[in-house]
Amino acid sequence: MIRPLLVACLAAALVWITAQNLALRAARTQLDQTLLLTARAVEAEVERLRSLPAVAAEDVRVRDALAGTGPLQAANTYLETVAVHAQAGELFLIDAQGETIAASNWNRAGSFVGENYAFRPYFQEAMATGQGRFYAIGVTTGVPGYFLSTRIDVSGTRGVLVVKLDLRALQEIWRAADADVALADENGVVFLSARPEWQYRALTRLDADVLARIAATRAYDGVMLGTTKALVTEPPDGINAEGKGWIARMAPMPATGWQVIAARSTGQLYIWSLGWAALAALGTLAIAAALKAAEQRRQIIALRLSQSERLEAMVIERTADLAREVDARSQAEVDLRAAQEALVHTEKMAALGRMSAAIVHEISQPLAAMEATLSAAELSVDHEDTATMTRLGKAHGMIRRMQRTTKHLKSFARKDVVELSLIDMGASVTAALDLVAPRLRDIGVVPDYNNPDKAVFVMAGAIRIEQVVVNLLLNAMDAIADVKDASIAISLTAQDGQARLCVRDTGVGIAEADLSLVGEPFTSTKLTGEGLGLGLAICKAILADFNGSVDIASTKGQGTQVTVTLPLAHQQKASAA
């Protein structure tokens, strides 16, 4: 179990790494798309009011108010009207000293009128270059906004017209849509974010000079930037940033000097990767289990084939004496009168049956004791003594063959209980071919099996029908063992309510005089004297239990055909009804 577990862990680790890399790559691609859409939305909102200060500054009421030649109330009313129609936050006019002289919120609490904003960068930049921009928290209202400013020159008098753009609506849209995005200023301070805990926090640690410069402009008045932790655990790698439980992509906005940040939680990505890793581990374990099961099945089949071969060798080796005795008795019976022959033969078979049972009973325990004694001897003998070990192995093998022989005799003598079930004879033939396949390979013969297109169902016992087919195949292989270019053909058909299995060989054949005897117990036609002569007798007994029969046709020197006939399953059901 250790090796499959190690392989499963390795597969899970590889899949986890691969899945995590793929997930991060896909997430960054989605974040890039989010960056593009967010940047365009912010730029569109800013560009909507970028020209408003310059356009409003051309109005005569604003210019007269700045020059001191017109009423300030007219400028206030005009700026209020423009702010409403343009959907701007606030619009206000500042003189050269930084004092607000007119504003769109002139008649509301927190009015900018009378306030001095000379310290604000948007005022200083506009006075110096003609244009200014700055994001900050309002020192008067406490409302954050983006300030766009334009310088006005009227008859030697200078001033600045400023529009305040409230971008909090974008922030609310992000939060409502679960868009995990944020905006950071040129110092890396996040001023708009879909995550409330990010707002007014720096991406990286700010040094003292930057904090002092921010404090001088009062950009984030009332916020203690120096006391909050940086958002990223490590400095950003180009456009990539990473914090505790999240990853992000960043892109600059040249028109504003800001950075757009699109973030995503890594928790779901890790869960997704772990899920794939778990599936990989389970799949690996399932494959290992399947391979293990296949290997065990192969070992079981090999064991069965080996047992069949050993049984056959034991029967051939240990029944030579019994075969000679049967031949002698058969020769003596020929001289008896015809009337007495059947009676004597019947009594002889009964005696042999009882004798077989007695022999099996008497020698089973001594054989088991001898086997145990030899096993103990093998353990005590020096394994380097190859001669002794070889002799012990041969003796051990002979005892096992004797045990198999007694088991075969016990099977013949015992009357089994007949159990019927619906079986497919084709499956039994295929299983029997698998069992004798090693023997077929040894003699170099490939049987010609005509497998029917449809299943041939009979009421019988699968294992016992398989035993019949194996016996017939073993007889056919014995018949062709010494014949050059011999062959074995098998056919299974269903006709006239009967299932017919034919096994044909081109072996030595059976003499006509022996045909009537081959089905009798302890009768064998093998020239070498091998075999107990029980194979066909057992086949006949098995088939009789299933209402079947076996017919043998043979020509000496040309071959033998054995035909097994069984009622089809539906025919038996009809007869029972």
Wavefront OBJ file of the C-alpha trace (Angstrom):
o trace
v 0.000 0.000 0.000
v 2.942 2.351 0.573
v 3.918 2.590 -3.092
v 0.395 3.460 -4.395
v 0.048 6.057 -1.647
v 3.400 7.619 -2.550
v 2.454 7.662 -6.245
v -0.945 9.174 -5.378
v 0.718 11.874 -3.254
v 3.188 12.648 -6.042
v 0.395 12.846 -8.625
v -1.637 15.072 -6.306
v 1.348 17.385 -5.780
v 2.047 17.666 -9.510
v -1.613 18.287 -10.318
v -1.872 20.808 -7.483
v 1.111 22.783 -8.783
v -0.142 22.624 -12.368
v -3.716 23.538 -11.422
v -2.498 26.402 -9.237
v -0.335 27.811 -12.039
v -3.198 27.517 -14.522
v -5.636 29.091 -12.064
v -3.265 31.978 -11.339
v -2.688 32.520 -15.047
v -6.421 32.555 -15.763
v -7.041 34.829 -12.777
v -4.417 37.312 -13.957
v -5.962 37.314 -17.431
v -9.350 38.148 -15.914
v -7.732 40.818 -13.743
v -6.161 42.401 -16.830
v -9.593 42.641 -18.425
v -10.966 44.148 -15.236
v -8.098 46.669 -15.205
v -8.877 47.747 -18.757
v -12.593 48.208 -18.088
v -12.012 50.024 -14.793
v -9.406 52.367 -16.251
v -11.711 53.285 -19.123
v -14.604 53.926 -16.747
v -12.506 56.186 -14.498
v -10.980 58.050 -17.440
v -14.428 58.573 -18.946
v -15.714 60.050 -15.671
v -12.706 62.364 -15.340
v -12.713 63.425 -18.986
v -16.393 64.311 -18.709
v -15.566 67.342 -16.547
v -11.942 68.013 -17.507
v -12.832 70.974 -19.745
v -15.543 72.376 -17.458
v -13.273 74.871 -15.573
v -11.882 76.290 -18.822
v -15.364 76.634 -20.350
v -16.925 78.174 -17.244
v -14.002 80.556 -16.922
v -15.006 82.245 -20.190
v -18.264 83.513 -18.707
v -18.270 87.256 -18.143
v -19.789 86.908 -14.665
v -16.853 84.819 -13.514
v -14.302 87.097 -15.094
v -15.940 90.261 -13.702
v -16.078 88.709 -10.220
v -12.352 87.921 -10.412
v -11.476 91.408 -11.716
v -13.631 93.019 -9.008
v -15.827 94.780 -11.553
v -18.941 92.607 -11.184
v -21.144 91.326 -8.377
v -19.954 88.139 -6.630
v -23.569 86.978 -6.237
v -23.950 86.722 -10.004
v -20.846 84.502 -10.143
v -22.189 82.346 -7.287
v -25.504 81.826 -9.043
v -23.824 81.037 -12.331
v -21.434 78.492 -10.779
v -24.341 76.841 -8.926
v -26.329 76.511 -12.156
v -23.385 75.101 -14.102
v -22.574 72.573 -11.355
v -26.158 71.300 -11.328
v -26.409 70.936 -15.109
v -22.931 69.390 -15.459
v -23.539 67.064 -12.514
v -20.312 68.225 -10.963
v -19.571 68.003 -7.270
v -18.666 71.652 -6.671
v -17.388 74.549 -8.787
v -15.547 77.458 -7.131
v -13.396 80.522 -7.976
v -10.166 81.313 -6.123
v -8.269 84.623 -6.306
v -4.494 84.980 -6.602
v -4.013 84.737 -2.823
v -5.831 81.344 -2.661
v -9.024 82.691 -1.127
v -12.358 81.442 -2.490
v -14.457 84.403 -3.704
v -17.342 82.479 -5.346
v -18.630 78.902 -5.173
v -21.539 76.750 -6.284
v -22.236 75.866 -2.635
v -22.311 79.541 -1.537
v -25.687 79.101 0.142
v -25.086 75.729 1.870
v -23.390 74.670 5.071
v -19.698 74.023 4.485
v -19.506 76.673 1.767
v -16.069 77.204 0.223
v -16.535 80.996 0.130
v -13.949 82.709 2.296
v -11.767 79.587 2.643
v -8.114 79.756 1.620
v -6.750 76.881 -0.468
v -3.351 78.286 -1.367
v -1.741 75.161 0.138
v -3.482 72.815 -2.254
v -1.330 71.470 -5.137
v -4.161 71.988 -7.666
v -4.055 75.758 -6.930
v -0.265 75.946 -7.022
v 0.008 73.969 -10.262
v -2.696 75.998 -11.990
v -1.074 79.290 -11.011
v 2.295 78.026 -12.235
v 1.382 76.084 -15.381
v -2.222 76.955 -16.152
v -3.653 73.509 -15.267
v -3.830 71.558 -12.037
v -5.201 68.312 -10.643
v -5.260 66.710 -7.215
v -7.227 64.136 -5.238
v -7.809 64.900 -1.592
v -10.270 64.845 1.288
v -12.005 68.192 1.521
v -10.696 70.171 4.496
v -13.955 72.126 4.686
v -16.607 69.455 4.038
v -14.621 66.291 4.747
v -15.882 64.902 1.425
v -13.131 63.412 -0.806
v -12.929 64.386 -4.458
v -10.790 64.924 -7.495
v -9.985 68.602 -8.121
v -9.411 69.891 -11.712
v -8.282 73.514 -11.972
v -7.702 76.131 -14.686
v -5.964 79.507 -14.372
v -7.897 82.651 -15.382
v -6.179 85.877 -16.517
v -8.394 88.988 -16.528
v -6.741 92.402 -17.122
v -3.615 91.483 -15.185
v -5.562 89.761 -12.429
v -5.105 86.038 -11.995
v -7.271 83.446 -10.367
v -8.124 79.767 -10.526
v -11.459 78.103 -11.328
v -11.763 74.630 -9.793
v -14.258 71.789 -10.286
v -14.495 69.081 -7.620
v -15.402 65.671 -8.998
v -16.934 63.197 -6.527
v -15.787 59.686 -7.534
v -17.472 57.850 -4.671
v -20.268 56.786 -7.024
v -17.736 54.622 -8.860
v -16.745 53.043 -5.555
v -20.364 52.202 -4.742
v -20.816 50.645 -8.195
v -17.723 48.465 -7.649
v -18.979 47.273 -4.281
v -22.470 46.540 -5.587
v -21.036 44.537 -8.518
v -18.449 42.693 -6.345
v -15.724 44.134 -8.561
v -12.583 43.889 -6.436
v -10.833 47.010 -7.783
v -9.178 50.092 -6.295
v -7.459 53.379 -7.210
v -4.154 54.534 -5.700
v -2.532 57.947 -6.057
v 0.993 58.667 -7.212
v 2.306 57.912 -3.691
v 0.666 54.476 -3.653
v -2.108 55.439 -1.226
v -5.439 53.748 -2.001
v -8.180 56.405 -1.983
v -11.020 54.468 -3.655
v -11.584 50.743 -3.131
v -14.280 48.106 -3.322
v -12.707 46.742 -0.130
v -13.447 49.147 2.757
v -10.417 47.916 4.706
v -8.103 49.061 1.900
v -9.237 52.686 1.795
v -6.610 55.224 2.839
v -3.914 52.606 3.214
v -0.591 52.566 1.362
v 0.388 49.704 -0.918
v 3.931 49.776 0.462
v 5.467 51.375 3.531
v 5.768 55.175 3.113
v 8.980 56.872 4.171
v 9.093 60.026 6.275
v 9.571 62.417 3.323
v 6.465 61.132 1.525
v 4.401 61.327 4.731
v 5.601 64.897 5.304
v 4.718 65.898 1.732
v 1.243 64.394 2.061
v 0.737 66.121 5.397
v 1.756 69.475 3.865
v -0.931 69.199 1.173
v -3.493 67.890 3.690
v -4.528 65.360 1.028
v -5.832 62.905 3.579
v -6.669 65.231 6.393
v -7.600 63.280 9.528
v -6.162 59.947 8.306
v -3.120 58.520 10.152
v -1.270 57.004 7.210
v 1.869 56.322 9.208
v 0.085 54.015 11.659
v -1.538 51.609 9.184
v 0.176 48.519 7.773
v 1.106 48.307 4.098
v -1.260 46.224 1.963
v 1.351 44.162 0.120
v 3.617 41.722 1.929
v 6.394 42.192 -0.642
v 7.178 45.050 -3.061
v 5.135 44.752 -6.292
v 6.819 42.813 -9.089
v 6.101 45.022 -12.061
v 2.341 44.921 -12.545
v 1.880 42.051 -10.079
v 1.184 42.550 -6.396
v 0.418 40.074 -3.670
v -0.945 40.403 -0.166
v -2.355 38.205 2.555
v -4.923 35.993 0.845
v -5.080 37.923 -2.437
v -3.274 38.662 -5.694
v -3.587 41.793 -7.822
v -2.610 43.355 -11.125
v -1.810 47.056 -11.430
v -1.819 49.438 -14.371
v -0.917 53.159 -14.506
v -3.305 55.918 -15.631
v -1.036 58.504 -17.298
v -3.776 61.141 -17.538
v -4.200 61.266 -13.761
v -0.986 59.780 -12.401
v -2.968 57.132 -10.545
v -2.722 53.358 -10.501
v -5.662 51.074 -11.144
v -5.616 47.895 -9.027
v -7.675 44.767 -9.743
v -7.484 42.150 -6.981
v -8.804 38.664 -6.375
v -8.906 36.376 -3.360
v -6.623 33.350 -3.606
v -8.752 31.200 -1.310
v -11.026 29.938 -4.089
v -8.030 29.332 -6.357
v -6.339 27.209 -3.699
v -9.573 25.284 -3.043
v -9.942 24.661 -6.792
v -6.346 23.444 -6.998
v -6.784 21.209 -3.951
v -9.938 19.762 -5.510
v -8.052 18.766 -8.644
v -5.220 17.383 -6.518
v -7.700 15.280 -4.542
v -9.248 13.978 -7.766
v -5.794 13.106 -9.083
v -4.970 11.225 -5.876
v -8.266 9.318 -5.957
v -7.836 8.526 -9.661
v -4.308 7.244 -9.053
v -5.502 5.049 -6.175
v -8.368 3.742 -8.333
v -5.956 2.831 -11.135
v -3.629 1.157 -8.631
v -6.553 -0.821 -7.210
v -7.635 -1.900 -10.710
v -4.103 -2.993 -11.583
v -3.858 -4.882 -8.300
v -7.159 -6.647 -8.967
v -6.052 -7.553 -12.492
v -2.787 -8.953 -11.151
v -4.617 -11.027 -8.528
v -6.991 -12.353 -11.194
v -4.029 -13.290 -13.382
v -2.426 -15.136 -10.475
v -5.662 -17.014 -9.723
v -6.003 -18.093 -13.368
v -2.358 -19.160 -13.457
v -2.878 -21.133 -10.242
v -5.900 -22.913 -11.686
v -4.029 -23.769 -14.872
v -1.088 -25.034 -12.865
v -3.353 -27.182 -10.693
v -4.996 -28.668 -13.784
v -1.622 -29.560 -15.263
v -0.445 -31.131 -12.011
v -3.676 -33.127 -11.736
v -3.244 -34.479 -15.236
v 0.380 -35.433 -14.583
v -0.561 -37.140 -11.312
v -3.333 -39.162 -12.983
v -1.036 -40.297 -15.788
v 1.812 -41.092 -13.427
v -0.038 -42.957 -10.697
v -2.754 -44.943 -12.549
v -0.604 -47.189 -14.718
v -1.076 -50.153 -12.359
v -4.833 -49.617 -12.175
v -5.015 -49.461 -15.981
v -3.209 -52.815 -16.295
v -5.531 -54.374 -13.728
v -8.582 -53.116 -15.618
v -7.161 -54.536 -18.877
v -6.589 -57.942 -17.228
v -10.105 -58.021 -15.796
v -11.600 -56.960 -19.117
v -9.731 -59.765 -20.914
v -11.031 -62.305 -18.385
v -14.605 -61.073 -18.807
v -14.508 -61.801 -22.544
v -14.349 -65.533 -21.758
v -17.451 -65.446 -19.543
v -20.847 -66.248 -20.815
v -22.928 -63.411 -22.206
v -25.598 -63.773 -19.535
v -23.058 -63.576 -16.721
v -21.015 -60.752 -18.287
v -23.424 -57.974 -17.449
v -23.952 -59.177 -13.880
v -20.251 -59.660 -13.241
v -19.490 -56.295 -14.786
v -22.115 -54.603 -12.620
v -20.830 -56.210 -9.463
v -17.298 -55.324 -10.427
v -18.171 -51.669 -10.862
v -19.893 -51.606 -7.488
v -16.869 -53.258 -5.914
v -14.526 -50.792 -7.584
v -16.625 -47.919 -6.334
v -16.499 -49.216 -2.774
v -12.829 -50.002 -3.140
v -12.101 -46.506 -4.412
v -13.912 -44.979 -1.460
v -12.028 -47.300 0.915
v -8.681 -46.559 -0.718
v -9.327 -42.845 -0.550
v -10.327 -43.100 3.108
v -7.355 -45.280 4.080
v -4.531 -43.434 2.308
v -5.691 -39.798 2.662
v -4.377 -39.378 6.215
v -1.053 -41.246 5.623
v -0.456 -39.125 2.543
v -1.114 -35.935 4.530
v 1.272 -37.138 7.263
v 3.933 -37.983 4.676
v 3.551 -34.547 3.092
v 3.977 -32.840 6.475
v 7.031 -35.030 7.224
v 8.647 -34.138 3.878
v 7.934 -30.438 4.462
v 9.652 -30.636 7.849
v 12.563 -32.498 6.245
v 12.939 -29.788 3.618
v 13.177 -27.184 6.375
v 15.865 -29.080 8.275
v 18.043 -30.050 5.264
v 20.827 -27.725 4.143
v 19.482 -25.964 1.039
v 22.904 -26.112 -0.570
v 22.578 -29.919 -0.676
v 20.909 -29.807 -4.094
v 20.815 -33.579 -4.568
v 18.879 -34.176 -1.364
v 16.603 -31.217 -2.003
v 15.861 -32.531 -5.501
v 14.959 -35.995 -4.206
v 12.761 -34.492 -1.484
v 11.046 -32.288 -4.081
v 10.333 -35.290 -6.313
v 8.925 -37.258 -3.397
v 6.810 -34.287 -2.388
v 5.466 -34.016 -5.919
v 4.584 -37.719 -6.038
v 2.630 -37.441 -2.785
v 0.685 -34.480 -4.160
v -0.106 -36.444 -7.298
v -1.415 -39.300 -5.173
v -3.587 -36.848 -3.249
v -5.018 -35.506 -6.521
v -5.716 -39.067 -7.681
v -7.585 -39.897 -4.495
v -9.539 -36.664 -4.845
v -10.538 -37.674 -8.405
v -11.633 -41.120 -7.202
v -13.615 -39.567 -4.361
v -15.346 -37.245 -6.859
v -16.352 -40.231 -9.009
v -17.583 -42.270 -6.070
v -19.589 -39.455 -4.467
v -23.117 -38.653 -5.674
v -23.356 -34.847 -5.849
v -26.587 -32.952 -5.359
v -27.764 -31.656 -8.720
v -28.200 -27.859 -8.708
v -29.657 -26.312 -11.862
v -29.240 -22.712 -12.958
v -29.548 -20.783 -16.207
v -26.095 -20.707 -17.844
v -24.604 -19.767 -21.195
v -22.791 -22.776 -22.671
v -20.637 -20.442 -24.756
v -19.206 -18.938 -21.564
v -18.425 -22.427 -20.207
v -16.634 -23.365 -23.453
v -14.604 -20.147 -23.336
v -13.666 -20.770 -19.683
v -12.632 -24.362 -20.476
v -10.439 -23.143 -23.360
v -8.738 -20.712 -20.972
v -8.018 -23.559 -18.540
v -6.388 -25.819 -21.150
v -4.627 -22.997 -23.005
v -1.144 -23.831 -21.556
v -1.453 -27.466 -22.687
v -2.580 -26.315 -26.145
v 0.455 -24.068 -26.410
v 2.746 -26.915 -25.367
v 1.542 -29.145 -28.229
v 1.370 -26.210 -30.657
v -2.326 -26.411 -31.533
v -4.813 -23.561 -31.844
v -8.387 -24.943 -31.719
v -10.895 -23.711 -34.288
v -13.828 -22.537 -32.162
v -17.069 -21.582 -33.930
v -18.578 -19.281 -31.316
v -22.327 -18.651 -31.922
v -23.565 -15.088 -32.399
v -26.178 -15.459 -29.650
v -25.939 -16.958 -26.190
v -26.986 -20.622 -25.888
v -28.795 -20.956 -22.555
v -29.328 -24.302 -20.802
v -30.387 -25.326 -17.295
v -27.269 -26.892 -15.778
v -24.309 -26.181 -13.499
v -21.651 -23.868 -14.953
v -18.693 -25.508 -13.218
v -19.823 -29.059 -14.071
v -20.427 -28.198 -17.759
v -16.995 -26.598 -17.768
v -15.601 -29.878 -16.342
v -17.238 -31.828 -19.203
v -15.715 -29.542 -21.856
v -12.271 -29.714 -20.210
v -12.369 -33.526 -20.180
v -13.360 -33.646 -23.866
v -10.579 -31.168 -24.778
v -7.995 -33.126 -22.767
v -9.012 -36.349 -24.579
v -8.727 -34.577 -27.943
v -5.263 -33.237 -27.059
v -4.128 -36.732 -25.984
v -5.381 -38.105 -29.324
v -3.412 -35.613 -31.445
v -0.282 -35.453 -29.287
v 1.785 -37.673 -31.637
v 0.025 -36.833 -34.910
v 1.669 -34.362 -37.292
v -0.408 -31.355 -38.479
v -3.345 -32.465 -36.357
v -6.145 -30.085 -35.402
v -9.053 -29.627 -32.977
v -12.375 -28.018 -33.984
v -15.155 -26.935 -31.610
v -18.664 -25.859 -32.587
v -21.672 -24.832 -30.496
v -25.133 -24.639 -32.107
v -28.769 -24.366 -31.016
v -31.250 -26.248 -33.196
v -34.612 -27.993 -32.729
v -34.730 -27.089 -29.062
v -31.337 -28.698 -28.381
v -27.898 -27.253 -27.650
v -25.181 -29.240 -29.411
v -21.479 -29.008 -28.610
v -19.152 -30.876 -30.993
v -15.457 -31.471 -30.293
v -13.617 -32.938 -33.314
v -9.981 -33.949 -33.590
v -7.831 -35.442 -36.351
v -5.918 -37.701 -33.968
v -5.360 -41.437 -33.807
v -9.065 -42.279 -33.509
v -10.713 -45.204 -31.691
v -11.122 -48.726 -32.985
v -14.711 -49.735 -33.714
v -14.503 -52.579 -31.212
v -13.620 -50.144 -28.412
v -16.329 -47.571 -29.109
v -18.915 -49.320 -26.959
v -16.535 -49.438 -23.996
v -15.010 -45.966 -23.919
v -17.816 -44.558 -21.781
v -17.443 -47.200 -19.085
v -15.532 -46.402 -15.875
v -11.849 -47.391 -15.801
v -11.836 -48.025 -19.545
v -9.075 -46.248 -21.479
v -7.896 -46.600 -25.087
v -4.672 -44.620 -24.609
v -1.723 -46.559 -25.987
v 0.607 -45.506 -23.179
v -1.696 -46.840 -20.494
v -2.070 -43.371 -19.005
v -5.338 -42.218 -17.509
v -7.866 -43.738 -15.137
v -10.516 -44.157 -17.798
v -12.936 -42.014 -15.781
v -13.118 -38.926 -17.971
v -15.955 -39.906 -20.293
v -17.700 -41.793 -17.492
v -17.772 -38.623 -15.395
v -18.967 -36.645 -18.427
v -21.832 -39.107 -18.970
v -22.821 -38.969 -15.315
v -22.789 -35.141 -15.279
v -24.814 -34.858 -18.498
v -27.337 -37.429 -17.264
v -28.046 -35.191 -14.272
v -28.915 -32.365 -16.714
v -31.063 -34.539 -19.049
v -28.266 -34.491 -21.602
v -26.321 -37.096 -23.557
v -22.960 -37.681 -25.219
v -22.373 -39.424 -28.569
v -18.988 -40.605 -29.844
v -18.117 -41.211 -33.498
v -14.573 -42.224 -34.478
v -12.564 -43.758 -37.303
v -9.262 -45.375 -36.534
v -6.401 -43.255 -37.886
v -8.680 -40.347 -38.919
v -9.986 -38.807 -35.709
v -12.888 -38.642 -33.275
v -16.017 -36.487 -32.891
v -17.768 -36.187 -29.538
v -21.232 -34.544 -29.516
v -22.811 -33.275 -26.289
v -26.556 -32.597 -26.419
v -28.564 -30.652 -23.803
v -32.127 -29.294 -23.896
v -32.307 -25.540 -24.408
v -33.473 -23.614 -21.368
v -36.906 -22.620 -22.805
v -37.604 -26.230 -23.811
v -37.014 -27.420 -20.245
v -39.324 -24.736 -18.843
v -42.056 -25.755 -21.264
v -41.731 -29.429 -20.260
v -41.909 -28.542 -16.567
v -45.113 -26.554 -17.206
l 1 2 3 4 5 6 7 8 9 10 11 12 13 14 15 16 17 18 19 20 21 22 23 24 25 26 27 28 29 30 31 32 33 34 35 36 37 38 39 40 41 42 43 44 45 46 47 48 49 50 51 52 53 54 55 56 57 58 59 60 61 62 63 64 65 66 67 68 69 70 71 72 73 74 75 76 77 78 79 80 81 82 83 84 85 86 87 88 89 90 91 92 93 94 95 96 97 98 99 100 101 102 103 104 105 106 107 108 109 110 111 112 113 114 115 116 117 118 119 120 121 122 123 124 125 126 127 128 129 130 131 132 133 134 135 136 137 138 139 140 141 142 143 144 145 146 147 148 149 150 151 152 153 154 155 156 157 158 159 160 161 162 163 164 165 166 167 168 169 170 171 172 173 174 175 176 177 178 179 180 181 182 183 184 185 186 187 188 189 190 191 192 193 194 195 196 197 198 199 200 201 202 203 204 205 206 207 208 209 210 211 212 213 214 215 216 217 218 219 220 221 222 223 224 225 226 227 228 229 230 231 232 233 234 235 236 237 238 239 240 241 242 243 244 245 246 247 248 249 250 251 252 253 254 255 256 257 258 259 260 261 262 263 264 265 266 267 268 269 270 271 272 273 274 275 276 277 278 279 280 281 282 283 284 285 286 287 288 289 290 291 292 293 294 295 296 297 298 299 300 301 302 303 304 305 306 307 308 309 310 311 312 313 314 315 316 317 318 319 320 321 322 323 324 325 326 327 328 329 330 331 332 333 334 335 336 337 338 339 340 341 342 343 344 345 346 347 348 349 350 351 352 353 354 355 356 357 358 359 360 361 362 363 364 365 366 367 368 369 370 371 372 373 374 375 376 377 378 379 380 381 382 383 384 385 386 387 388 389 390 391 392 393 394 395 396 397 398 399 400 401 402 403 404 405 406 407 408 409 410 411 412 413 414 415 416 417 418 419 420 421 422 423 424 425 426 427 428 429 430 431 432 433 434 435 436 437 438 439 440 441 442 443 444 445 446 447 448 449 450 451 452 453 454 455 456 457 458 459 460 461 462 463 464 465 466 467 468 469 470 471 472 473 474 475 476 477 478 479 480 481 482 483 484 485 486 487 488 489 490 491 492 493 494 495 496 497 498 499 500 501 502 503 504 505 506 507 508 509 510 511 512 513 514 515 516 517 518 519 520 521 522 523 524 525 526 527 528 529 530 531 532 533 534 535 536 537 538 539 540 541 542 543 544 545 546 547 548 549 550 551 552 553 554 555 556 557 558 559 560 561 562 563 564 565 566 567 568 569 570 571 572 573 574 575 576 577
